[in-house]
């Protein structure tokens, strides 16, 4: 959409007049065809001087912070947050998205028994957009969603910080609700399909493997 907006603002070709008939149509197509790439180039330059440096610095900072704290300590924090439902669907998905970014954040599900993995995925995947308000590096490929919302607020001359804070906090509430609901739905389906013993075996294998130790 931003590329099309740039194209609309571009001045007409010099000369004023164009050929008629089929040749005129071809001239129009040629000028607008290259205009699309010119507008794309302008948008790319805007990203280089705008959001890309922020993404690189934030990503470098998070990697440095992880190395400073220690990967083992970070792993233990994730394992700790997986033990209780209130932290399993708030702190755990937040740590996963911030530390590993999208889509690697879902691999933190290995610290959970099989019965909790669908709920963790639902919780984590629902946080990859609210997180872009303050940590755009975590889901840079879909940053256009937040930028599209924030652009309207910016055009009104308002600060995007209050909106970003509300979006972030509501995101935490939503992922908690989704995690709890999906966990209950998963438990219901396990009982209805008669697979309670199968998942009990999974639980015993998980405990035997000592993933949380």
N, C-alpha and C positions, 0 to 999 in steps of 0.2 A: 504493500500500500504506500509506503514512503517513497519507493522508486517511482510509482505512477504519479504521485504528487509532484515530485521533482520534474518529471517529464511535462506535466501540465504547466509548470512555471517557466519552461524553457521558451525563449523567443522564437518566432517564426524564422524560417530560413531566409537569408538575404536575397534580394532580387525581386521579391514581391509577387511575381507572376510565375506560373508553371505551365507546362504544355498541357494540351487537352487530350481527351480520349484515353486510349490504353497507355500511352506514354506518360500521361499525367498521373494515372493511377500508380504506375510503377515508380515514378519519382516520389510520390507521397509515401508509398510503402518503404522505399529505400531510406528516406530521411527519418521516418519514424522508427524504422528498424534499428538504425545506428543510434537513434536517440534513446532507445531503451538501454543500450549498453553504456551510453554516456551517463545516464541517470544512475545506473547501477554502480558505475565507477565513483560518482560523487558520493553515493551512499556508503560505499566501502571506505572512502577516505574519511568520511564522518565517523565511521566506527573506529578506524585506526586512531584518530585524534580524540575519541570520546570514550566508549565503554571498554575497548580492548585493553588499554593500559590498566584500568581498574580490575578487570578480570585476571590479568596476569599477576598483578601485585597481590590480590586477595588469595589466589591459588598458591602462590609462592609462600605467603604468610602462613596459610593453613598447613602446608607441608612442613615448613620450618617449625611451626608450633608442635606438630605431631612428633617430629624428630626430637625436639627439645624435651617434650614430656616423656617420650618413649613409646614405641609401638606396643610394648607389652602392657604398659599402664593403660593405654587407650583401649586395648583389647579387654583388659580386666574391667574397665568402666562399662564397656558394652555388655559384658557378661553379667555384671552386677545389675544393670538396668533391665536385663531380660528376666529377672526372677519374679517381679511383681507386675501385675497387669497395669497398674497406674503409671509405672515407669516404662513398661514394655511398649506402650503405645504413645508415649510422649518423648521421653529422653532418648530411648533407643533409636527410633527413626530419625530424630534430630541429629544425633551423633553420626548415624550412618550416612545421612545425606551430606552433612558438613565435612566429614572426613574422607569419604570415598566418592562423593558426587554421584550424579545420575549417569549411567545405570548400575555402576558397581555397588551402590549402597545396598542393593537387595541381597548381596552375598552375606551380609551380617545375619541373615536368617539361619545360617548354620549353627548359631548359638542357641537355637530354639528347638524344642521337640516338634515333631511333624505336625501335631494338632494346632500349633500356634503359628506356623509359617504362613498360611493364607492371610491371617489377620495382620501379621507384621508387614507383609507385602502391601496389603490394602492401605495400611497406615503410612508406610514409607512413600508409596507412589502418589499419595494424596498431598504430600508435603513438598514435592519437587517444584511446585509453582509458588506457594507462599514464601519459600526460602529465598527466592530470587530478589525479594525486596531489599534485603540487607546483604545477602551473600549470592550475588548473581553468578559467580563462577560455578556454583553447585549444579546449575542446570542451564548453562549458557546457550545450549541449542534451542531452548524454548523461551528465551528471555523476552522475545517480542510480545508475549502476553502481558507481562508486567509493564513493559515500556509503552504498549498501546494504551493501557489504563492511565499510566502516569502522564502521558503526553497531554491528555485532555485536561488534567488538573494543572499542568504547567502552563497551558495556553490561557487558563483563567487567572494566571498570576499567583496561584496558591502554592504553598510548600507541599511536596509529596511525602514528607516524613510522617505526619499524622496518619495519612492513608496507608503508608507502608507498615506502620506499627500495628494498625488495626488488622490489616490483611495478614500479617505474621501471627498475631495472637489468635485471630479467628482460625487460622490454619491449624494451630496447635489443638484447639478445641475440637475441630472437625476430625483430625487424624485420631484423636483419642476416642471419639464416638464411633468412628468407622472401625477402629481396631477392636473395640469391645463388642460391637454388634456382629462383626464378621467372626470373631471367636465364638460367640454364642451360636451363630448359624452353623459354623463348622462342627461344633459339638452336637448340635441337633441332627445334622446330616450323618454324622458318624453313628449315632444311635439308630436312626431310621434305616440305614442301610446294613445294619448288623455287623459293623466293623469295629465294634468297641474292643474286642480282644486283639484285633490286628494292631490298632493304635496303642493298646496297652503294651504289646510286644515292642513297638517302636519306642515307647517311653522307657522301657527297661533297657533297650539297646543304647538309647541316648545317655541314660544314667551310667551304664556300664562303661561307655566310651569316655566318661569323665570330661565332657566338653566344658563344663563350668568350673572345673578345678583349676 
